[in-house]
Amino acid sequence: EIRKILHGEEVEKFLLSLLEINNDEVKVAASQAISAMCESTDSKCVLGLQGIPQLVQLLSSDNEEVKEAVVTALTNLTTASPRNA
């Protein structure tokens, strides 16, 4: 239910903007939130279109926590979503 409300407020755009912040802890938190939002099909579509390129770029991070959170987000974005895969 809360995911529907957050989607209605376009939280996905905000989460994607957080991936651009020059702070690894923020990137980890945003990636984790993106992962959680992927349980909503509507959010998964929005995040897939705009988020996958941003997340893929973060895979080159030197921070292992960032990479782990990004891989989890990418996994959740592509699972059961041929369009995102």
Kinemage of the C-alpha trace (Angstrom):
@kinemage 1
@onewidth
@group {chain A} dominant
@subgroup {mainchain}
@vectorlist {calphas} color= white
{ca glu a 1} P 0.000 0.000 0.000
{ca ile a 2} L 2.772 2.438 0.907
{ca arg a 3} L 4.527 1.708 -2.389
{ca lys a 4} L 1.408 2.836 -4.265
{ca ile a 5} L 1.364 6.082 -2.333
{ca leu a 6} L 5.082 6.665 -2.932
{ca his a 7} L 4.650 5.872 -6.629
{ca gly a 8} L 1.802 8.364 -6.796
{ca glu a 9} L 4.161 11.002 -5.410
{ca glu a 10} L 6.789 10.031 -8.024
{ca val a 11} L 9.360 9.011 -5.431
{ca glu a 12} L 11.223 7.107 -8.154
{ca lys a 13} L 12.517 10.355 -9.651
{ca phe a 14} L 13.826 11.413 -6.260
{ca leu a 15} L 15.540 8.073 -5.673
{ca leu a 16} L 17.227 8.264 -9.073
{ca ser a 17} L 18.464 11.764 -8.306
{ca leu a 18} L 20.009 10.460 -5.081
{ca leu a 19} L 22.184 8.099 -7.126
{ca glu a 20} L 23.967 11.180 -8.473
{ca ile a 21} L 24.955 12.495 -5.023
{ca asn a 22} L 28.673 12.292 -4.321
{ca asn a 23} L 28.219 10.222 -1.158
{ca asp a 24} L 28.509 6.438 -1.101
{ca glu a 25} L 26.171 6.020 1.875
{ca val a 26} L 23.450 7.922 0.018
{ca lys a 27} L 23.997 5.772 -3.081
{ca val a 28} L 23.685 2.602 -0.991
{ca ala a 29} L 20.487 3.822 0.682
{ca ala a 30} L 18.977 4.928 -2.635
{ca ser a 31} L 19.825 1.584 -4.237
{ca gln a 32} L 18.236 -0.256 -1.329
{ca ala a 33} L 15.100 1.881 -1.602
{ca ile a 34} L 14.974 1.222 -5.352
{ca ser a 35} L 15.163 -2.497 -4.593
{ca ala a 36} L 12.225 -2.198 -2.209
{ca met a 37} L 10.167 -0.160 -4.672
{ca cys a 38} L 10.613 -2.882 -7.303
{ca glu a 39} L 7.889 -4.915 -5.623
{ca ser a 40} L 5.496 -2.498 -7.322
{ca thr a 41} L 5.205 -3.225 -11.045
{ca asp a 42} L 4.499 0.431 -11.815
{ca ser a 43} L 7.619 1.546 -9.985
{ca lys a 44} L 9.661 -1.200 -11.607
{ca cys a 45} L 8.732 0.149 -15.049
{ca val a 46} L 9.678 3.732 -14.178
{ca leu a 47} L 12.880 2.753 -12.413
{ca gly a 48} L 13.909 0.377 -15.170
{ca leu a 49} L 13.709 2.924 -17.948
{ca gln a 50} L 15.694 5.600 -16.189
{ca gly a 51} L 17.506 3.763 -13.434
{ca ile a 52} L 19.248 0.869 -15.122
{ca pro a 53} L 21.807 3.045 -16.965
{ca gln a 54} L 22.577 4.963 -13.756
{ca leu a 55} L 22.923 1.795 -11.716
{ca val a 56} L 25.160 0.134 -14.303
{ca gln a 57} L 27.519 3.113 -14.122
{ca leu a 58} L 27.760 2.666 -10.359
{ca leu a 59} L 29.073 -0.877 -10.812
{ca ser a 60} L 32.482 0.672 -11.426
{ca ser a 61} L 32.510 2.170 -7.924
{ca asp a 62} L 35.469 1.375 -5.688
{ca asn a 63} L 33.097 0.967 -2.746
{ca glu a 64} L 32.012 -2.647 -2.264
{ca glu a 65} L 28.840 -1.666 -0.388
{ca val a 66} L 27.737 0.499 -3.318
{ca lys a 67} L 28.372 -2.336 -5.767
{ca glu a 68} L 26.474 -4.831 -3.616
{ca ala a 69} L 23.448 -2.538 -3.258
{ca val a 70} L 23.511 -1.738 -6.984
{ca val a 71} L 23.650 -5.424 -7.969
{ca thr a 72} L 20.677 -6.140 -5.712
{ca ala a 73} L 18.736 -3.244 -7.233
{ca leu a 74} L 19.553 -4.412 -10.762
{ca thr a 75} L 18.501 -7.939 -9.854
{ca asn a 76} L 15.161 -6.726 -8.526
{ca leu a 77} L 14.634 -4.464 -11.533
{ca thr a 78} L 15.183 -7.269 -14.022
{ca thr a 79} L 13.556 -10.202 -12.213
{ca ala a 80} L 10.325 -11.190 -13.985
{ca ser a 81} L 10.664 -8.144 -16.216
{ca pro a 82} L 11.736 -9.011 -19.771
{ca arg a 83} L 11.485 -5.341 -20.690
{ca asn a 84} L 14.063 -4.346 -18.076
{ca ala a 85} L 16.251 -7.387 -18.695
